[in-house]
Amino acid sequence: MVTTFNLFTSIAWSIAGLISIINSIVFLMKNPKKRLNQLFSSGFICWSLSLFFNGITFAVAYRSMTAANIFRDLGVIIGILGVFLLLLATFGIHYGAETLRWYHILIVFAIYVPLVVLGVLNDWVTIDGLGGYKTTDNWLGKSMVQIVPTGIILIGIIMLILTYFKVENKLAKKRIGFFITGISSIITGMLMFVLDSMFSASDYLFPSLAIIAWVTGPILTLAGFYVKLETRPKPFPEQGVGSKTLDPKQKLERPS
């Protein structure tokens, strides 16, 4: 029989993942040829897929532990990949998209592969002793799956903050502010689970807040690409000095 908490986890995480995937695809369609759009949207798509797979994990655990662990491994692999893609996106914003080279990607994968291998080997689904299922509390697994990715996201946020204070363009500064808030949602969600382990107020409070934060992230980042500066209307010229009237017979060309 499915426990209430596992049912909540399965439904909530699956729905959150699907919503975030849709938002991330819309984000990509804003300008699919731009490298930074590709990196940002791909990062959030991977992160969203990891949420979805985590929800599926607890949905199938009662039927097959093997299937549950496969989905858990997929979530770990894709989730960590998303974190590194977001790091590359923030690197491109800070130093310029044209500075991204093949060796940057090679360095990222040189760190990513052993991180994923250690994470998959030390993080699996097990019985929670209450009739349900949970992921292991293995310290090495938690370090590879949670602590190290959190540190990587923090590096990306720091680069964005430095860029925010460096740029003078008001529109760029405003957009970067949205990017900082959007990516910080990943840290916020992880912090909710830390608080959940410290306080036993409710089994659903902090996990719900974490899911809300993770769904909000892609939305805020997408909003950053659509945000515009408010422009004040220019005053009409006074009649007389410096003003010109149009000849009613004059033909006007439409802007192409």
Summary of the structure (lengths in Angstrom):
residues: 256
radius of gyration: 23.5
end to end distance: 65.5
largest distance: 87.2
contacts: 780
relative contact order: 0.11
helix: 72%
strand: 2%
